[in-house]
Amino acid sequence: MHDIRLIRDDPDAFDAGLARRGAEPVAKAVLALDEERRALATKLQELQGRRNEASKAIGKAMGQGDKEGAEALKAEVAQIKADMPALENQEKALGEELRMALAVIPNIPFDDVPQGEDEADNVEVSIWGEKRDFAFEPKEHADIAPALGMDFETGALLSGSRFTFLRGGMARLHRALGQFMIDRQTREYGYEECAPPVLVRDEAMYGTDKLPKFAEDSFRTTDDRWLIPTSEVSLTASVMGQIIDDSALPMRLTALTQCFRSEAGAAGKDTRGFIRQHQFEKCELVSIVRPEESAAEHERMTRAAEEVLEALELPYRKVLLCTGDMGFGARKTYDLEVWLPGQGAYREISSCSNTGDFQARRMNARFKPEGSKKTEFVHTLNGSGLAVGRTLVAVIENYQQEDGSVLVPEVLAPYMGPEGNRVTKLEPTR
């Protein structure tokens, strides 16, 4: 959500920021709504003042024996009372119209975000790791994994397309990855582990900028709750409507949860395999910080995600998204893209974004700086540390063997069963 005062103060600068994202100018239309609402609010205040003034004057007129004047004042007060409800409803409707107009305007990019139209204009920041030199032609995970326990057919039978049933060692490896990720984030980076609800109300989705714009990309229950698209929603919205004690900042929260996306905006993309599912697990990272800390926190969060890939010895690259490829609520985003030898391409596995005070304004999440009498909006950041399913795909493709088996990364050994009975390799069973 944007601060209407900033738009009033410099509408041209606001539109210029939107233009960097390829968005149309909106300041003129928003300010017209704002002016109409404020004019109506002023009129209501004036009527309220006049009603109070006339009500007092009635008693004075009666005391002076001016019955005719008192009756005229009574009639005036009655008319004001009759007129005000309609004007109040009109002001309320204009306020809601203004709120909705602001709610669908994307965030303004930071100045250091590169200008561009789409992913082709993203900027590669760094590359890590050596791509494995295979002695055979590496396969895509969708060709290897079914024999190892990634059962696409049963998933589709139970739930339809974009659902998968994991079995045996494959299910254990998936679980191991998630546990390894959250352990690393809590132990190495000090994130507080949480177990939040995966069903949330409208307010939580709106506050984290998922509504109204992305309603079609999410699942809604019959009792009007939403299945979270990511636990960013639950974790960030946990401070909704609060004034946070300055000493509690920065807050760093993490959760390993199921996530649900309808993928309405991704029709036809990655329909084969395990990359784009309706139900998946993710280790989410959320930071709630003072405004002056958010830039450094963004780098720290991204590094926390990078180290998971490095521990798993998965080659990846770090990319700074251009203005045209950033998410709706982001001011700056780094994507981490893991190398998939079967596809011969880097694919996104983590996205770490700084949203500034955009979500905080929608949630009314504030803090009071030490020694200050005024509150300020916090800054919120979110990222993946990592997407478990996509990491499973990366492990399968990078650790595949010529006989169709897949080695388990050494760092996962403690999670793959008791010592002496650990699964160190996934073997084809069919």
ROSESE-548261 format. One record per residue (C-alpha): x, y, z; residue number from 1. Coordinates in steps of 0.25 Angstrom, whole numbers. Example, Ala and Ser with C-alpha at 12.3 -4.5 7.8 and 13.67 -1.06 7.14 Angstrom:
BEGIN
+-------+-------+-------+-----+
!    px !    py !    pz ! num !
+-------+-------+-------+-----+
!    49 !   -18 !    31 !   1 !
!    55 !    -4 !    29 !   2 !
+-------+-------+-------+-----+
END
This chain:
BEGIN
+-------+-------+-------+-----+
!    px !    py !    pz ! num !
+-------+-------+-------+-----+
!     0 !     0 !     0 !   1 !
!     5 !    14 !    -3 !   2 !
!     5 !    26 !     5 !   3 !
!    -5 !    36 !    -1 !   4 !
!     3 !    47 !     4 !   5 !
!    15 !    44 !    -4 !   6 !
!     6 !    44 !   -16 !   7 !
!     0 !    57 !   -13 !   8 !
!    14 !    63 !   -10 !   9 !
!    20 !    58 !   -23 !  10 !
!    11 !    52 !   -33 !  11 !
!    21 !    52 !   -45 !  12 !
!    31 !    45 !   -37 !  13 !
!    21 !    34 !   -33 !  14 !
!    17 !    32 !   -47 !  15 !
!    32 !    32 !   -52 !  16 !
!    34 !    20 !   -42 !  17 !
!    22 !    13 !   -47 !  18 !
!    27 !    15 !   -62 !  19 !
!    40 !     8 !   -58 !  20 !
!    32 !    -4 !   -56 !  21 !
!    24 !    -2 !   -69 !  22 !
!    12 !     2 !   -62 !  23 !
!     2 !    13 !   -66 !  24 !
!     2 !    26 !   -58 !  25 !
!    -9 !    27 !   -48 !  26 !
!    -6 !    39 !   -39 !  27 !
!   -16 !    48 !   -46 !  28 !
!   -28 !    38 !   -44 !  29 !
!   -24 !    35 !   -30 !  30 !
!   -22 !    49 !   -26 !  31 !
!   -36 !    52 !   -32 !  32 !
!   -42 !    42 !   -23 !  33 !
!   -34 !    47 !   -11 !  34 !
!   -39 !    61 !   -14 !  35 !
!   -53 !    57 !   -15 !  36 !
!   -53 !    49 !    -2 !  37 !
!   -46 !    60 !     5 !  38 !
!   -55 !    71 !     1 !  39 !
!   -67 !    62 !     5 !  40 !
!   -60 !    60 !    19 !  41 !
!   -58 !    75 !    20 !  42 !
!   -73 !    77 !    17 !  43 !
!   -77 !    67 !    27 !  44 !
!   -68 !    74 !    38 !  45 !
!   -75 !    87 !    34 !  46 !
!   -89 !    81 !    35 !  47 !
!   -85 !    75 !    49 !  48 !
!   -80 !    88 !    54 !  49 !
!   -92 !    96 !    49 !  50 !
!  -101 !    85 !    55 !  51 !
!   -94 !    87 !    69 !  52 !
!   -95 !   102 !    68 !  53 !
!  -109 !   102 !    64 !  54 !
!  -113 !    92 !    75 !  55 !
!  -107 !   102 !    85 !  56 !
!  -114 !   114 !    79 !  57 !
!  -127 !   107 !    81 !  58 !
!  -126 !   108 !    96 !  59 !
!  -122 !   122 !    96 !  60 !
!  -133 !   126 !    86 !  61 !
!  -143 !   119 !    96 !  62 !
!  -137 !   126 !   108 !  63 !
!  -139 !   140 !   101 !  64 !
!  -153 !   136 !    97 !  65 !
!  -150 !   135 !    82 !  66 !
!  -159 !   124 !    79 !  67 !
!  -159 !   126 !    64 !  68 !
!  -144 !   127 !    64 !  69 !
!  -143 !   114 !    72 !  70 !
!  -153 !   107 !    63 !  71 !
!  -144 !   111 !    50 !  72 !
!  -132 !   106 !    57 !  73 !
!  -139 !    93 !    61 !  74 !
!  -143 !    91 !    46 !  75 !
!  -129 !    94 !    42 !  76 !
!  -123 !    83 !    51 !  77 !
!  -133 !    73 !    47 !  78 !
!  -129 !    76 !    32 !  79 !
!  -115 !    74 !    35 !  80 !
!  -117 !    61 !    43 !  81 !
!  -126 !    56 !    31 !  82 !
!  -115 !    60 !    21 !  83 !
!  -103 !    54 !    28 !  84 !
!  -105 !    39 !    27 !  85 !
!  -105 !    40 !    12 !  86 !
!   -92 !    48 !    12 !  87 !
!   -86 !    39 !    21 !  88 !
!   -89 !    27 !    13 !  89 !
!   -84 !    34 !     1 !  90 !
!   -71 !    38 !     8 !  91 !
!   -69 !    23 !    13 !  92 !
!   -71 !    18 !    -2 !  93 !
!   -61 !    28 !    -7 !  94 !
!   -51 !    24 !     4 !  95 !
!   -53 !     9 !     0 !  96 !
!   -51 !    13 !   -15 !  97 !
!   -38 !    20 !   -12 !  98 !
!   -33 !     9 !    -3 !  99 !
!   -36 !    -1 !   -14 ! 100 !
!   -29 !     8 !   -25 ! 101 !
!   -17 !     8 !   -16 ! 102 !
!   -17 !    -7 !   -13 ! 103 !
!   -15 !   -11 !   -28 ! 104 !
!    -3 !    -1 !   -30 ! 105 !
!    10 !    -9 !   -30 ! 106 !
!    22 !    -5 !   -21 ! 107 !
!    32 !     5 !   -26 ! 108 !
!    46 !    -1 !   -29 ! 109 !
!    58 !     4 !   -22 ! 110 !
!    67 !    13 !   -30 ! 111 !
!    78 !     2 !   -31 ! 112 !
!    68 !    -8 !   -38 ! 113 !
!    72 !   -10 !   -53 ! 114 !
!    62 !    -5 !   -63 ! 115 !
!    56 !   -15 !   -72 ! 116 !
!    44 !   -22 !   -78 ! 117 !
!    45 !   -36 !   -74 ! 118 !
!    54 !   -48 !   -69 ! 119 !
!    63 !   -45 !   -81 ! 120 !
!    67 !   -32 !   -75 ! 121 !
!    71 !   -38 !   -61 ! 122 !
!    85 !   -36 !   -57 ! 123 !
!    94 !   -48 !   -53 ! 124 !
!   101 !   -44 !   -40 ! 125 !
!   109 !   -57 !   -37 ! 126 !
!   111 !   -71 !   -41 ! 127 !
!   115 !   -82 !   -30 ! 128 !
!   119 !   -96 !   -32 ! 129 !
!   125 !  -105 !   -43 ! 130 !
!   115 !  -112 !   -52 ! 131 !
!   117 !  -127 !   -52 ! 132 !
!   123 !  -133 !   -64 ! 133 !
!   115 !  -145 !   -67 ! 134 !
!   121 !  -158 !   -74 ! 135 !
!   107 !  -160 !   -80 ! 136 !
!    95 !  -152 !   -85 ! 137 !
!    88 !  -146 !   -72 ! 138 !
!    73 !  -148 !   -72 ! 139 !
!    62 !  -139 !   -66 ! 140 !
!    56 !  -142 !   -53 ! 141 !
!    43 !  -146 !   -59 ! 142 !
!    50 !  -157 !   -66 ! 143 !
!    58 !  -162 !   -54 ! 144 !
!    49 !  -160 !   -42 ! 145 !
!    37 !  -169 !   -45 ! 146 !
!    45 !  -182 !   -43 ! 147 !
!    51 !  -176 !   -30 ! 148 !
!    37 !  -173 !   -24 ! 149 !
!    32 !  -160 !   -30 ! 150 !
!    18 !  -165 !   -34 ! 151 !
!    12 !  -155 !   -43 ! 152 !
!     1 !  -165 !   -47 ! 153 !
!    -5 !  -168 !   -33 ! 154 !
!    -4 !  -153 !   -30 ! 155 !
!   -12 !  -150 !   -42 ! 156 !
!   -22 !  -161 !   -39 ! 157 !
!   -24 !  -155 !   -25 ! 158 !
!   -25 !  -140 !   -28 ! 159 !
!   -23 !  -137 !   -43 ! 160 !
!   -11 !  -131 !   -50 ! 161 !
!     0 !  -124 !   -43 ! 162 !
!    -1 !  -133 !   -31 ! 163 !
!    10 !  -144 !   -28 ! 164 !
!    10 !  -156 !   -18 ! 165 !
!    24 !  -158 !   -12 ! 166 !
!    28 !  -172 !    -7 ! 167 !
!    39 !  -179 !     0 ! 168 !
!    53 !  -173 !    -1 ! 169 !
!    48 !  -162 !    -9 ! 170 !
!    38 !  -157 !     2 ! 171 !
!    49 !  -158 !    12 ! 172 !
!    59 !  -150 !     3 ! 173 !
!    48 !  -139 !     2 ! 174 !
!    46 !  -139 !    17 ! 175 !
!    61 !  -139 !    20 ! 176 !
!    63 !  -127 !    11 ! 177 !
!    52 !  -119 !    18 ! 178 !
!    57 !  -122 !    32 ! 179 !
!    71 !  -119 !    28 ! 180 !
!    67 !  -105 !    22 ! 181 !
!    59 !  -101 !    35 ! 182 !
!    70 !  -106 !    44 ! 183 !
!    81 !   -98 !    36 ! 184 !
!    72 !   -85 !    37 ! 185 !
!    70 !   -87 !    52 ! 186 !
!    84 !   -91 !    56 ! 187 !
!    92 !   -83 !    46 ! 188 !
!    84 !   -70 !    44 ! 189 !
!    76 !   -69 !    57 ! 190 !
!    62 !   -70 !    50 ! 191 !
!    51 !   -74 !    60 ! 192 !
!    44 !   -86 !    56 ! 193 !
!    29 !   -85 !    55 ! 194 !
!    17 !   -94 !    52 ! 195 !
!     7 !   -85 !    46 ! 196 !
!    -7 !   -88 !    41 ! 197 !
!    -8 !   -91 !    26 ! 198 !
!   -22 !   -86 !    26 ! 199 !
!   -24 !   -70 !    27 ! 200 !
!   -34 !   -60 !    26 ! 201 !
!   -35 !   -49 !    16 ! 202 !
!   -28 !   -39 !    25 ! 203 !
!   -15 !   -47 !    25 ! 204 !
!   -15 !   -49 !    10 ! 205 !
!   -18 !   -34 !     7 ! 206 !
!    -8 !   -30 !    17 ! 207 !
!     3 !   -37 !    10 ! 208 !
!    -2 !   -32 !    -4 ! 209 !
!    -8 !   -45 !    -9 ! 210 !
!   -21 !   -39 !   -10 ! 211 !
!   -28 !   -34 !   -18 ! 212 !
!   -18 !   -36 !   -29 ! 213 !
!   -15 !   -50 !   -28 ! 214 !
!   -28 !   -56 !   -23 ! 215 !
!   -29 !   -65 !   -35 ! 216 !
!   -15 !   -71 !   -32 ! 217 !
!   -20 !   -76 !   -18 ! 218 !
!   -29 !   -87 !   -13 ! 219 !
!   -41 !   -82 !    -5 ! 220 !
!   -49 !   -91 !     5 ! 221 !
!   -64 !   -91 !     6 ! 222 !
!   -64 !   -84 !    19 ! 223 !
!   -56 !   -72 !    12 ! 224 !
!   -42 !   -75 !    17 ! 225 !
!   -30 !   -76 !     8 ! 226 !
!   -20 !   -87 !     7 ! 227 !
!    -7 !   -80 !     8 ! 228 !
!     1 !   -79 !    -5 ! 229 !
!    14 !   -78 !     4 ! 230 !
!    16 !   -76 !    19 ! 231 !
!    20 !   -62 !    16 ! 232 !
!     6 !   -59 !    18 ! 233 !
!     4 !   -65 !    32 ! 234 !
!    18 !   -61 !    37 ! 235 !
!    17 !   -46 !    32 ! 236 !
!     3 !   -44 !    36 ! 237 !
!     6 !   -49 !    50 ! 238 !
!    10 !   -35 !    54 ! 239 !
!    -3 !   -29 !    47 ! 240 !
!    -9 !   -17 !    54 ! 241 !
!     2 !   -17 !    65 ! 242 !
!    12 !    -7 !    70 ! 243 !
!    25 !   -15 !    72 ! 244 !
!    34 !   -12 !    83 ! 245 !
!    47 !    -6 !    77 ! 246 !
!    55 !   -16 !    85 ! 247 !
!    48 !   -27 !    78 ! 248 !
!    54 !   -23 !    65 ! 249 !
!    59 !   -29 !    56 ! 250 !
!    49 !   -41 !    56 ! 251 !
!    53 !   -53 !    48 ! 252 !
!    43 !   -64 !    46 ! 253 !
!    44 !   -77 !    38 ! 254 !
!    34 !   -88 !    36 ! 255 !
!    34 !  -101 !    28 ! 256 !
!    19 !  -102 !    23 ! 257 !
!    11 !  -108 !    12 ! 258 !
!     8 !   -97 !     1 ! 259 !
!    -4 !   -97 !    -9 ! 260 !
!    -5 !   -89 !   -22 ! 261 !
!   -15 !   -91 !   -33 ! 262 !
!    -5 !   -86 !   -43 ! 263 !
!   -16 !   -79 !   -51 ! 264 !
!    -6 !   -70 !   -57 ! 265 !
!     4 !   -81 !   -61 ! 266 !
!    -5 !   -89 !   -70 ! 267 !
!     3 !   -98 !   -79 ! 268 !
!    16 !   -96 !   -71 ! 269 !
!    24 !  -108 !   -66 ! 270 !
!    13 !  -117 !   -67 ! 271 !
!    22 !  -129 !   -67 ! 272 !
!    30 !  -133 !   -54 ! 273 !
!    31 !  -127 !   -40 ! 274 !
!    35 !  -113 !   -42 ! 275 !
!    21 !  -106 !   -42 ! 276 !
!    11 !  -113 !   -33 ! 277 !
!    -2 !  -108 !   -27 ! 278 !
!     3 !  -114 !   -13 ! 279 !
!    17 !  -112 !    -9 ! 280 !
!    26 !  -110 !     3 ! 281 !
!    35 !   -98 !     5 ! 282 !
!    44 !   -93 !    16 ! 283 !
!    40 !   -79 !    17 ! 284 !
!    49 !   -67 !    23 ! 285 !
!    42 !   -54 !    28 ! 286 !
!    49 !   -42 !    34 ! 287 !
!    42 !   -30 !    41 ! 288 !
!    52 !   -19 !    43 ! 289 !
!    54 !    -4 !    45 ! 290 !
!    54 !     3 !    31 ! 291 !
!    69 !     7 !    32 ! 292 !
!    72 !    -8 !    34 ! 293 !
!    65 !   -14 !    22 ! 294 !
!    75 !   -13 !    11 ! 295 !
!    86 !   -20 !    19 ! 296 !
!    75 !   -30 !    24 ! 297 !
!    72 !   -33 !     9 ! 298 !
!    86 !   -37 !     7 ! 299 !
!    87 !   -45 !    19 ! 300 !
!    74 !   -53 !    16 ! 301 !
!    79 !   -56 !     2 ! 302 !
!    92 !   -61 !     7 ! 303 !
!    84 !   -70 !    17 ! 304 !
!    77 !   -77 !     5 ! 305 !
!    90 !   -77 !    -3 ! 306 !
!    97 !   -85 !     8 ! 307 !
!    87 !   -96 !     7 ! 308 !
!    90 !   -98 !    -8 ! 309 !
!   105 !   -98 !    -5 ! 310 !
!   104 !  -108 !     6 ! 311 !
!    96 !  -117 !    -3 ! 312 !
!   107 !  -115 !   -14 ! 313 !
!    97 !  -110 !   -24 ! 314 !
!   102 !  -100 !   -35 ! 315 !
!    94 !   -88 !   -35 ! 316 !
!    94 !   -73 !   -40 ! 317 !
!    89 !   -61 !   -33 ! 318 !
!    81 !   -51 !   -41 ! 319 !
!    76 !   -37 !   -38 ! 320 !
!    62 !   -36 !   -44 ! 321 !
!    59 !   -24 !   -53 ! 322 !
!    48 !   -15 !   -51 ! 323 !
!    39 !   -22 !   -61 ! 324 !
!    41 !   -36 !   -55 ! 325 !
!    39 !   -33 !   -40 ! 326 !
!    27 !   -37 !   -32 ! 327 !
!    16 !   -28 !   -29 ! 328 !
!    20 !   -24 !   -15 ! 329 !
!    35 !   -24 !   -16 ! 330 !
!    44 !   -12 !   -17 ! 331 !
!    56 !   -21 !   -20 ! 332 !
!    58 !   -36 !   -22 ! 333 !
!    69 !   -46 !   -23 ! 334 !
!    66 !   -59 !   -30 ! 335 !
!    75 !   -71 !   -28 ! 336 !
!    74 !   -81 !   -40 ! 337 !
!    79 !   -95 !   -38 ! 338 !
!    86 !  -102 !   -49 ! 339 !
!    78 !  -114 !   -55 ! 340 !
!    87 !  -122 !   -64 ! 341 !
!    75 !  -130 !   -70 ! 342 !
!    69 !  -118 !   -75 ! 343 !
!    82 !  -111 !   -77 ! 344 !
!    77 !   -98 !   -71 ! 345 !
!    77 !   -90 !   -58 ! 346 !
!    63 !   -90 !   -51 ! 347 !
!    58 !   -82 !   -40 ! 348 !
!    59 !   -88 !   -26 ! 349 !
!    58 !   -76 !   -17 ! 350 !
!    53 !   -62 !   -18 ! 351 !
!    57 !   -52 !    -7 ! 352 !
!    50 !   -39 !    -7 ! 353 !
!    50 !   -26 !     1 ! 354 !
!    36 !   -20 !     1 ! 355 !
!    40 !    -7 !     9 ! 356 !
!    28 !    -2 !    17 ! 357 !
!    18 !    -7 !     6 ! 358 !
!    12 !   -18 !    13 ! 359 !
!    13 !   -11 !    27 ! 360 !
!     4 !     0 !    22 ! 361 !
!    -6 !   -10 !    18 ! 362 !
!    -5 !   -18 !    31 ! 363 !
!    -3 !    -5 !    40 ! 364 !
!     9 !   -12 !    46 ! 365 !
!    18 !    -1 !    53 ! 366 !
!    28 !     1 !    63 ! 367 !
!    32 !    12 !    72 ! 368 !
!    47 !    16 !    71 ! 369 !
!    54 !    17 !    85 ! 370 !
!    53 !    31 !    90 ! 371 !
!    42 !    35 !    80 ! 372 !
!    28 !    38 !    83 ! 373 !
!    23 !    35 !    69 ! 374 !
!    22 !    21 !    62 ! 375 !
!    27 !    17 !    49 ! 376 !
!    24 !     6 !    39 ! 377 !
!    33 !    -6 !    39 ! 378 !
!    40 !   -12 !    27 ! 379 !
!    37 !   -26 !    23 ! 380 !
!    45 !   -36 !    15 ! 381 !
!    42 !   -50 !    10 ! 382 !
!    50 !   -61 !     3 ! 383 !
!    51 !   -76 !     1 ! 384 !
!    61 !   -84 !     8 ! 385 !
!    58 !   -92 !     0 ! 386 !
!    46 !   -98 !    -8 ! 387 !
!    47 !  -113 !    -4 ! 388 !
!    41 !  -119 !   -17 ! 389 !
!    50 !  -111 !   -26 ! 390 !
!    62 !  -114 !   -18 ! 391 !
!    58 !  -129 !   -18 ! 392 !
!    58 !  -128 !   -34 ! 393 !
!    72 !  -121 !   -33 ! 394 !
!    77 !  -132 !   -25 ! 395 !
!    71 !  -143 !   -34 ! 396 !
!    77 !  -137 !   -47 ! 397 !
!    91 !  -133 !   -41 ! 398 !
!    93 !  -146 !   -33 ! 399 !
!    88 !  -156 !   -43 ! 400 !
!    96 !  -168 !   -47 ! 401 !
!    97 !  -175 !   -60 ! 402 !
!    89 !  -187 !   -55 ! 403 !
!    77 !  -178 !   -51 ! 404 !
!    80 !  -177 !   -37 ! 405 !
!    82 !  -164 !   -29 ! 406 !
!    93 !  -161 !   -18 ! 407 !
!    88 !  -154 !    -6 ! 408 !
!    97 !  -142 !    -3 ! 409 !
!   106 !  -144 !     9 ! 410 !
!   100 !  -133 !    17 ! 411 !
!    87 !  -140 !    18 ! 412 !
!    92 !  -153 !    24 ! 413 !
!    88 !  -150 !    38 ! 414 !
!    74 !  -148 !    33 ! 415 !
!    73 !  -161 !    25 ! 416 !
!    72 !  -171 !    36 ! 417 !
!    80 !  -177 !    48 ! 418 !
!    95 !  -179 !    46 ! 419 !
!    97 !  -192 !    40 ! 420 !
!    84 !  -192 !    33 ! 421 !
!    84 !  -179 !    26 ! 422 !
!    79 !  -177 !    12 ! 423 !
!    91 !  -172 !     4 ! 424 !
!    86 !  -175 !   -10 ! 425 !
!    72 !  -176 !   -17 ! 426 !
!    71 !  -189 !   -25 ! 427 !
!    61 !  -191 !   -36 ! 428 !
!    50 !  -200 !   -31 ! 429 !
!    42 !  -201 !   -44 ! 430 !
+-------+-------+-------+-----+
END
